[in-house]
Amino acid sequence: MKHLNAVILAGGSGTRLWPLSTPSFPKQFLPLPSGQSMIQETLDRVTPLVTPEQSWVVTGNSMADLVQEHLPTVPANHILREPMGRNSAPAIAWAAASIARQDPDAIMAIFSADAVITQVEGLRQTLVLAYELAEQGKLVTIGIQPTSPETGYGYIRFADEMAQGAGYKAFQVERFVEKPNLETAQSYLDDGHYVWNAGIFIWSVKAILAEFEAHLPQVARQIQDIVDAAPTEHGKATLANVWPEIQSISIDYGILEKTQNLAVIPAQLGWNDVGNWEQYGALFPCDDQGIHAVGSHIGLGSQNVIVYNNTKRRVYTIGLEDMIVVEMDDITVICHKTHVHRVKELAEQQHKQA
């Protein structure tokens, strides 16, 4: 896979993991049980498959230095600094056009910086099949086989098998569906032809740039202007002037829901998008009472509790059930697991007041 390039999208703010995750230090930089950050593990999964010169990150300008600190092997000019968020389609187009200047025959594999994958070898095998299909001009996504009726993910329905290899099968994508309610999610699980949309994509730069020309021609032109100007003295000015004018749109809406050229490879990769405190806390070891504790904690009669304490203070819990306790230097958050989704609401409220 000599033409493979890895692209990490690292623009998220991670408000659902507030107050540990903040706009200036979002969740992709948070530590995992391994001691590495999420973005470091994301690159490590594909490091054996790509060279540093084939590694790219698209991130916000304010986070670029943090990216460089966490990923020192990625060349500085391969960290594409967005002046502001414009969703995934412009980010991917910018990476594709930049890579195409370096290698017109490149295949790009795109990953979110803030997901966990435990079955790394399985991921690499899916990339083998995806690379073969991408060489044939296909757009490929890796879908996660659902293990429960999740309402927080988008789904992809697939139809006929089109290829197999490396122990996996690829299918024609029939349609994308939005986040469902519980009853609908259960029906998707029972159907057996739905996978979670994990935002992992593989395609040739030629194929995806052609799709942009067909479906988002204005975005394609604007991105090409930015990339053409990049090596010149007008590079920064062009980016600053053009980027704010680019349409903010996701790759799903902008391209993937319109193309007839999309394949999906269903896989179970131990994937977790670490979207809230319950999911993040569950990554860390727990005791017999289901208590996941990071930092100092002593519990009496508590069960199914997540405690994240990054201070020198000691945290004690008595008789708590299904709770999340976050203790930081200047903030304490205590939340029932059934209300974990409201942390985002609180974060946004505090951000407005700041």
C-alpha positions in Angstrom: 0.0 0.0 0.0 2.8 2.4 -1.0 0.4 5.2 -2.0 -1.5 5.2 1.3 -1.8 8.5 3.2 -3.4 8.8 6.7 -5.5 11.9 7.4 -6.6 12.7 10.9 -9.5 15.1 11.4 -8.9 16.9 14.8 -11.3 19.7 14.9 -13.8 18.6 17.6 -14.5 20.6 20.8 -15.6 17.6 22.9 -18.1 19.6 25.0 -19.7 16.4 26.3 -16.5 15.7 28.3 -16.4 19.1 30.0 -14.8 20.3 32.2 -11.8 18.0 31.4 -12.3 18.7 27.7 -12.4 22.4 26.8 -12.2 24.4 23.5 -8.5 25.0 24.1 -7.9 21.4 25.2 -10.5 19.2 23.5 -11.1 15.5 24.0 -8.6 14.2 21.3 -5.8 15.3 23.6 -7.2 13.6 26.7 -5.2 10.7 28.2 -6.2 7.1 27.7 -5.4 4.2 30.0 -2.3 3.5 27.8 -0.9 6.9 28.8 -1.2 8.1 25.3 -3.8 10.6 24.1 -6.6 9.7 21.7 -4.9 11.5 18.8 -1.6 9.7 19.5 -3.4 6.3 19.5 -5.2 7.3 16.2 -1.9 7.8 14.4 -0.2 4.8 16.1 -2.8 2.4 14.6 -1.7 3.3 11.1 2.0 4.1 11.7 3.2 0.8 10.3 1.3 1.5 7.1 2.4 5.1 6.3 5.6 7.2 6.5 5.7 10.6 8.3 5.5 12.2 4.8 2.2 10.4 4.3 0.7 11.6 7.6 -1.6 14.6 7.7 -3.8 16.4 10.3 -6.6 18.9 9.7 -7.2 21.0 12.8 -8.2 24.4 14.1 -5.5 27.0 14.1 -5.7 27.3 17.9 -5.0 23.6 18.3 -2.2 23.2 15.8 0.6 23.6 18.3 -1.0 21.0 20.5 -1.2 18.6 17.5 2.5 19.2 16.8 3.3 18.5 20.5 1.3 15.2 20.5 2.4 14.1 17.0 6.0 15.3 16.6 6.6 12.9 13.6 4.0 14.7 11.4 5.7 17.4 9.3 4.6 20.9 10.3 3.4 21.7 6.8 1.2 18.6 6.9 -0.8 20.1 9.8 -3.5 22.0 7.9 -4.7 24.9 10.1 -8.3 25.8 9.6 -9.0 29.5 10.5 -12.4 28.4 11.7 -14.5 25.2 11.6 -16.2 24.4 8.3 -17.3 20.8 9.0 -15.8 17.7 7.4 -16.3 18.2 3.6 -14.0 21.3 3.2 -11.4 19.7 5.6 -11.3 16.5 3.6 -11.2 18.4 0.3 -8.2 20.5 1.6 -6.4 17.3 2.6 -7.1 15.6 -0.7 -6.0 18.5 -2.8 -2.8 18.9 -0.7 -1.9 15.2 -0.9 -2.6 15.2 -4.7 0.2 17.8 -5.2 2.6 15.4 -3.5 1.3 12.2 -5.0 -1.4 12.3 -7.7 -2.0 8.5 -7.3 -2.4 8.7 -3.5 -5.1 6.8 -1.5 -6.2 8.6 1.6 -7.6 7.0 4.7 -9.5 9.4 7.0 -9.9 9.0 10.8 -11.4 11.0 13.6 -8.9 12.0 16.2 -11.2 11.2 19.1 -12.3 7.6 18.8 -10.9 4.5 20.4 -10.4 1.2 18.5 -9.2 -1.8 20.5 -8.9 -4.3 17.6 -6.1 -2.6 15.7 -5.1 -5.6 13.6 -8.7 -5.9 12.4 -8.6 -2.2 11.4 -5.4 -2.8 9.4 -7.0 -5.7 7.6 -10.1 -3.7 6.6 -7.7 -1.1 5.2 -6.1 -3.8 2.9 -9.5 -4.5 1.3 -10.5 -0.8 1.3 -7.2 0.1 -0.5 -7.8 -2.4 -3.2 -11.3 -1.0 -3.8 -10.0 2.6 -3.7 -7.4 1.7 -6.4 -10.4 0.7 -8.6 -12.0 4.2 -8.0 -14.4 3.2 -5.3 -15.2 5.4 -2.3 -15.1 3.2 0.8 -16.3 3.6 4.4 -15.7 1.2 7.3 -19.0 0.6 9.1 -19.1 -0.7 12.7 -21.4 -3.7 13.2 -23.9 -2.6 15.9 -23.8 -4.5 19.2 -26.8 -2.6 20.7 -29.6 -0.3 19.5 -27.7 2.9 19.9 -29.6 6.2 19.3 -26.5 8.4 19.3 -25.0 7.2 16.0 -25.9 7.6 12.3 -26.4 4.4 10.4 -25.6 3.1 6.9 -27.8 0.5 5.2 -26.0 -1.8 2.8 -27.2 -4.0 -0.1 -25.3 -6.4 -2.4 -21.9 -7.8 -1.8 -19.3 -6.4 -4.2 -15.9 -7.8 -3.0 -14.1 -9.7 -0.3 -10.6 -10.0 0.9 -8.3 -10.0 4.0 -11.1 -11.7 5.9 -13.7 -9.0 5.2 -16.5 -8.3 2.7 -17.5 -5.1 1.0 -21.1 -4.1 0.1 -22.8 -1.5 -2.0 -24.2 1.3 0.2 -27.9 1.7 -0.1 -28.5 4.7 2.1 -27.5 6.8 5.1 -29.9 7.3 7.9 -29.9 9.8 10.7 -29.7 9.1 14.4 -32.8 7.0 15.1 -35.1 6.6 18.1 -34.8 3.5 20.3 -37.5 1.5 18.5 -36.0 2.3 15.0 -32.5 1.5 16.2 -33.7 -1.9 17.5 -35.3 -2.6 14.0 -31.9 -1.8 12.4 -30.2 -4.2 14.7 -32.8 -6.9 13.9 -32.5 -6.2 10.1 -28.8 -7.1 10.0 -28.1 -4.8 7.0 -27.2 -1.7 9.0 -23.9 -0.5 10.4 -22.9 2.5 12.5 -21.3 5.3 10.6 -17.9 5.7 12.3 -16.5 8.3 9.9 -13.7 6.2 8.6 -13.2 6.7 4.9 -10.7 5.4 2.3 -10.6 6.6 -1.4 -8.1 7.9 -4.0 -7.5 11.6 -4.1 -8.6 11.5 -7.8 -11.9 9.9 -7.0 -12.9 12.2 -4.1 -11.8 15.4 -5.9 -13.9 14.3 -8.9 -16.9 13.9 -6.5 -16.3 17.4 -5.2 -16.3 18.8 -8.8 -19.6 17.0 -9.4 -21.5 17.7 -6.1 -19.7 20.7 -4.5 -18.0 22.5 -7.4 -17.7 25.9 -5.5 -16.0 24.2 -2.6 -13.7 22.4 -5.0 -12.7 25.7 -6.7 -12.1 27.5 -3.4 -10.0 24.7 -2.0 -7.9 24.5 -5.2 -7.3 28.3 -4.9 -6.0 27.8 -1.3 -3.7 24.8 -2.2 -2.3 26.6 -5.4 -1.5 29.7 -3.3 0.0 27.7 -0.4 3.7 27.6 -1.6 3.6 31.3 -2.5 3.9 34.5 -0.5 0.2 34.9 -0.8 -0.6 31.5 0.8 -1.7 32.7 4.3 -3.6 35.7 3.0 -5.5 33.5 0.5 -6.4 31.0 3.2 -7.6 33.8 5.5 -9.7 35.4 2.8 -11.2 32.3 1.1 -11.7 29.9 4.0 -14.5 31.9 5.8 -16.5 32.0 2.5 -16.5 28.2 2.1 -19.7 26.4 2.7 -19.9 24.6 6.0 -21.1 21.1 5.2 -20.3 17.5 6.2 -18.9 14.9 3.9 -22.0 12.8 4.4 -24.5 15.4 3.2 -22.2 17.0 0.7 -20.9 13.9 -1.1 -21.6 10.5 0.3 -25.4 10.7 0.3 -25.3 11.7 -3.4 -22.7 9.4 -4.9 -23.5 6.0 -6.4 -20.0 4.9 -5.9 -19.8 4.1 -2.2 -18.9 0.7 -0.6 -19.0 -0.2 3.1 -16.9 -2.8 4.9 -18.8 -4.0 8.0 -16.4 -4.8 10.9 -16.3 -5.1 14.7 -13.2 -3.2 15.7 -13.9 -2.5 19.4 -14.8 1.0 18.2 -16.0 3.7 20.7 -16.4 7.3 19.9 -16.0 8.3 23.6 -18.8 10.7 23.3 -19.6 11.2 27.0 -18.3 10.7 30.5 -19.9 7.3 30.8 -18.0 6.1 27.7 -14.7 7.8 28.7 -14.8 6.5 32.3 -15.6 3.0 31.1 -12.2 2.9 29.3 -10.4 2.7 32.7 -10.3 -0.4 34.9 -13.1 -1.0 37.4 -13.4 -2.9 40.7 -16.0 -5.6 41.7 -18.6 -2.9 42.4 -18.3 -1.4 38.9 -16.4 1.7 40.1 -14.0 3.2 37.6 -11.8 5.5 39.5 -9.0 7.7 38.2 -7.1 9.5 40.9 -7.7 9.4 44.6 -11.1 7.8 45.6 -12.5 5.8 48.5 -16.0 4.5 48.3 -18.4 2.9 50.8 -21.3 1.0 49.4 -21.2 2.7 46.0 -21.6 0.9 42.8 -21.5 1.6 39.0 -19.8 5.0 39.7 -17.2 6.8 37.6 -14.8 9.1 39.5 -12.3 11.2 37.7 -10.1 13.2 40.1 -7.1 15.0 38.8 -6.4 16.9 42.0 -4.5 16.1 45.2 -7.8 16.2 47.1 -9.3 12.9 48.2 -12.8 12.1 47.0 -15.1 9.9 49.1 -18.4 8.5 48.0 -21.0 6.7 50.2 -24.0 4.8 48.8 -23.8 6.3 45.3 -25.2 4.4 42.3 -25.0 5.1 38.6 -23.2 8.4 39.2 -20.4 10.4 37.6 -18.1 12.5 39.8 -15.5 14.8 38.1 -13.2 16.7 40.4 -10.8 19.3 39.1 -8.9 22.2 40.6 -11.6 24.8 40.2 -14.7 22.8 39.1 -16.6 19.8 40.5 -19.3 18.1 38.4 -21.6 15.4 39.8 -24.1 13.9 37.4 -26.4 10.9 37.2 -25.6 8.6 34.3 -29.1 9.1 32.9 -28.4 12.8 32.5 -24.9 12.5 31.1 -25.9 14.0 27.8 -26.7 17.3 29.6 -23.0 17.9 30.3 -22.8 19.5 26.8 -25.6 21.8 27.8 -23.7 22.9 30.9 -20.5 23.4 29.0 -22.1 25.6 26.4 -23.8 27.6 29.2 -20.4 28.2 30.9 -18.7 29.0 27.6 -21.3 31.8 26.9 -20.7 33.3 30.4 -16.9 33.1 30.1 
